[in-house]
Amino acid sequence: MASASSLSSGFTGKSKYDVFLSFRGKDTGTGIRDHLAAALRRKQIKLFIDDEEELQKGDEISPAVSKAIEASVVSVIIFSKNYAYSTWCLDELVRILDCKKRNGQTVVPVFYKVDPSDVRKQRGSFRKAFVHHERNFSDKVRVQKWRDSLTQASNISGFHDSRSFRNDAELVEKIAEDISKKLEDMADPPNFPSSMASSSCLSSSFTAKCKYDAFLSFGGEDTRTGIRSHLAAALRRKQIELFIADEKEVEKGNEISPAVSDAIETSLILIIIFSEDYASSKWCLDELVKILDCLEKNNGQIVVPVFYRVDPFDVLEQKGSFAEAFVRHERNFPDKVQKWRDALIKASTISAFVVTESRNEAGHVEKIAQDISKKVEDMSDSTDLSGFVGLNSRIEKIKSLLCLELGDVRIVGIWGMGGIGKTTIASVIFHQISGDFQGKCFMKNVGEESSKMGVMHVRDEVISQVMGENIKIGTPTITPNIKKRLQQRKVLIVLDDVDDNSKNFAGGLELFSPGSRIIITTRDKRLLDKRRVENVYEVKGLKHNSALELFCRKAFRQNNRSPDLLELSEEVAHYANGNPLALQVLGSSLYQKSKEQWKDKLRKLKLITDPNIYKVLKISYDGLNWEEKEIFLDVACFFKGEDVDFVTRVQDDPTSMHNGLNTLVEMSLITISANRLQMHDILQELGKTIILQESFKEPGKRSKLWDHKDVYQVLKKNKGTDAIEGIFFDLSKINYLHLSPQAFANMSSLTLLKFYMPECNGVPIMSSKLHLNQDLEYLPKKLRYLHWHEYPLKTLPFSFEPNYLIELNLPYSKVEQIWIGEKKAFKLKFINLYNSRYLTRLPEFSEIPNLERINLSGSELERLPATIKQFSQLRYLYLRNCNMLQSLPELPLLLSHLDASNCKRLQSLPEISSCLEELDISILEKLSKTTFPIKHGCSLMQFEFQNCWELKENKILEDSELRIQHMAIASLRLFYEKEQLYCPSILLPGSEIPKWFAFQNIGPLIALQLPEHCLINLIGFALCAVIDFKHLPSNSWDSFNINCGIYIKMNKPEDLSFNCFLASIRDAIDSDHVILGFSPLGIGGFPVGGGNHNTTVLVDFFPAKVKCCGVSPVYADPNKTEPKNLTLKFTAEIGKLDDKASKIESK
């Protein structure tokens, strides 16, 4: 696969779209095109796809389509069997290749069910199409352009559906990944001099002009119902703004319209779906020429060809259907043929996706969508500011917050960790916009100056600068005369590095004239929150290419990079994690140093922070209070990457920990992503260095131990002291360690103890590394968290008092019972005895009354104690793979999650509590009886009955409408009351869609059209699909997910698209299963009753092999919409809600 096409730095600035998708409607509409579009949108790629009605017309591509091609970074062309029959597609192809030539846009051909050589040589259906074109078009130049474009496009590296892809889904996924990668690579191009520069620089002027993320060029019936529609849906799911030409216009075969031409010109990415019929479309060929014309302008647009079931060489050589199409074109459009041929040749040489004949196009579509999404994301961060790196997109975002066109007084905050570039960004913006203000002031180091000179002194200096005269007020209050003069002057003020010493500096907005702007930079977001600054921009690290450039500027000065240091440069740039200050300090320290000095420097960096960086970064650390410092050090030494809920749970004071973490986030010392704690590597090294300084030579005297060598020595030699508060020991790093019974005797302050094994593909490495000849005599009584992988003893020490214990993890242990005798563990909330096969007894309820979660999976327990129902706080009970269990006693009333899957002897379950939210009883081969609640108070969100053959699924399906209704009500209540979104689901053996689903279709995709009156009170969708698990690849069974994408097209500027997660399958299934679910519209924020006409809803199940699917709109009773009495109705009852309702027909 070739690398991304060259992209000029002037292009992304005017790109409206990441991707333009060119396709032949009849070939690709609800197949590969839609799957690819859906995959791209799932990757947040802004996509342009021609309107199908316009495509079907086959007239000249519209100005909107032309502009979309021009304004797309990547054009994906899906060549299909009938592509060349569409003059719209051919014109679109010409336009795409023209954009490639002029702007450097990337073209990705996809040969879908056609041989690339048929496209290249216009053979087969392409030859037939051109016979038609030659006969019907007197404009021979135009026909030749189409031929040339097909030849050129087929010579571009792309994707062919018969090569290397098992199915369409894999092809679509690969295309999406490739396009996403292209967009990512182009989003943050290095700004090296011409001697080093990549041609993939993207101009901010083009990005600013772009209307669309992507333009989708297609042609042929072979894409309309396949890849084209799927790709469009996938791209929209990823929030890709997509232009698709009207299919009717494409089918007409006339010249591409001005709208299409404009869309090509103003799309970031131009997607061309080459299918078997692609070359038959005059429109598609003109579109291709236009796309390649845009590419030649070197604006940086990307063309992404998708060869949908066609061989890229057939496109390149115009063989097969492409040759046939050109036979007609030679007769009808002799003046265009050569251009079309050239365009096909050029497009076929562009890095592309090739989609093979497949039963599952969804995976291919997803890859294309991911690729385009990545490209769009990357192209959004241009770096063309002279002398600076990675600033352009940041400046534009801050300018959008400033809203300079408005006449209000506005404060904008810029916050981030020290050295991240806040001052640089503020300075650039200040110099760019200061000419529009009557008075201006850039006050640096406000915090430091306020601390030294006092707040009043700094305030007077600012007023003096904006007034252009020396003003000394000298009092806490500003005189009325000065206030009046300030209120008459439109000013721009930048207050740089504001801290707690200067937090009350700025005064009220009433001091300033309308149109004034104040920019505040700070490391502490709390200061902005206290001032109620609503417009805040967080400065994050530079992306990889910009980071590498900045480092090289300092390490090599004039970018004369030594080839043998390139790999080390990459490592340093990665280690700095995009921190500009770290990059500059590191780069400067390595200037004119030898390779060995570079390596030595890197070794030291990984052991101890560079002193200069340490001094800068320690400023933020020193500003913390004692408790916040302890939390920072705990994260640095133990909790980086850990779940926030876990970290707060194992503390004496979870509220204090929560507040401390928030402070660290606001101080930019840590981040929280996907609810996990993250910390910059250099900051982590800073924290560890602080601990090392407690005692360099004697690790037993440090408060925290994490290095396996230090822990090993302390435990082996019994060197522990009461200074030690936490030990995290990676057992995989040692071969053998014999522990003495007194190993922890002197560690009275120990609160966190973790002996762990890392996981490989989700499975821990198994090996007994710690050995004890005798029982442990002592464990510290202050222990709050105890995790011991393969604990080797039958019980915890007799002397251990778990008074402070909060979480106990003993996976794969030899424990028979947790402790002997009666213990009081009132704080214990979590017990994990996963795969502790010798377990025979659990503690009594009176000993652990506050237990919330227990994992007994894999144990050999024959029964659970009847007293388990007394565990009133128990919410989670995991019994997976408990093969000796035959039945369960009455369970706790408030139990919300029960996993009893794969309990091979389990024959019955007690009545399930109405509080249960998730139930997994899959692969219970002997289960024949259970009772499930179907009542209004039921909150059950997920049933999993896979491979439960003794259960009568018909009974469950009979109740499915009522069951889904009540699960939907529970889901909506959760959304309304807690703002949590959840898609409830049921999975069970079966092969039929329940009859009550109003809309049903074969395959994974279904479209329905809702007139405006059918949107009133619409609150969500009931979903159903029959999944064929027999043909799922065996390597997919590691937590295989079932998802549903919903795309809602409205007559409004913004369409809606969102994904609904339905189920995660962990065990192999060898038969058809039915999945039922509900998706609340709250996910997409649908404006119910918003005056939309003929709203189209597209529902796409992925990535599984779907035999058939069903959808039913769900409506709220307008008289019962409060969460407590919410009542829902399905489509069949819509007439009761609206007398004007008419029958809704499936598209």
Secondary structure, 3 states (H helix, E strand, C coil): CCCCCCCCECCCECCCEEEEEEEEHHHHCEEHHHHHHHHHHHCCCCEEECCHHHHHHCCCECHHHHHHHHCEEEEEEEEEEEEEEEHHHHHEHHHHHHHHHHHCCEEEEEEECECHHHHHHCCCHHHHHHHHHHHHCCCHHHHHHHHHHHHHHHCECCEECCCCCCCHHHHHHHHHHHHHHHHHHHHCCCCCCCCCCCCCCEEHHHHHHCCEEEEEEEECHHHHCEHHHHHHHHHHHCCCCEEECCHHHHHHCCCECHHHHHHHHCEEEEEEEEEEEEEEEHHHHHHHHHHHHHHEECCCCEEEEEEECECHHHHHCCCCHHHHHHHHHHHHCCCEHHHHHHHHHHHCECCCEEECCCCCCHHHHHHHHHHHHHHHHHHCCCCCCCCCCCCHHHHHHHHHHHCCCCCCCEEEEEECCCCCCHHHHHHHHHHHHHHHCCEEEEECCHHHHHHHHCHHHHHHHHHHHHHCCCCCCCCCCCCHHHHHHHHCCCEEEEEEEECHHHCCCCCCHHHCCCCCEEEEEECCHHHHHHCCCCEEEECCCCCHHHHHHHHHHHHHCCCCCCHHHHHHHHHHHHHCCCCHHHHHHHHHHCCCCCHHHHHHHHHHHHHCCCHHHHHHHHHHHHCCCHHHHHHHHHHHHHHCCCEHHHHHHCCCCHHHHHHHHHHHHHCCCCEEECCEEECCHHHHHHHHHHHHCCCCCCHHHCCEECCHHHHHHHHHCCCCCCCCCEEEEEHHHCCCEECCCCCCCCCCCCCEEEEECCEECCEECCCCCEECCCCCCCCCCCCCEEEECCCCCCCCCCCCCCCCCCEEECCCCCCCCCCCCCCCCCCCCEEECCCCCCCCCCCCHHHCCCCCEEECCCCCCCCCCHHHHHCCCCCEEECCCCCCCCCCCCCCCCCCEEECCCCCCCCECCCCCCCCCEEECCCCCCCCECCCCCCCCCCCCEEECCCCCCCCHHHHHHCHHHHHHHHHHHHHHHHHHHCCCCCCEEEEECCCCCCCCCEEEECCEEEEEECHHHCCCEEEEEEEEEEECCCCCHHHCCCEEEEEEEEEECCCCCCEEEEEEEEEECCCCCCEEEEEEEEEHHHCCCCCCCCCCCEEEEEEEECCCEEEEEEEEEEECCCCCCHHHCCEEEHHHHHHHCCCCCCCCEC
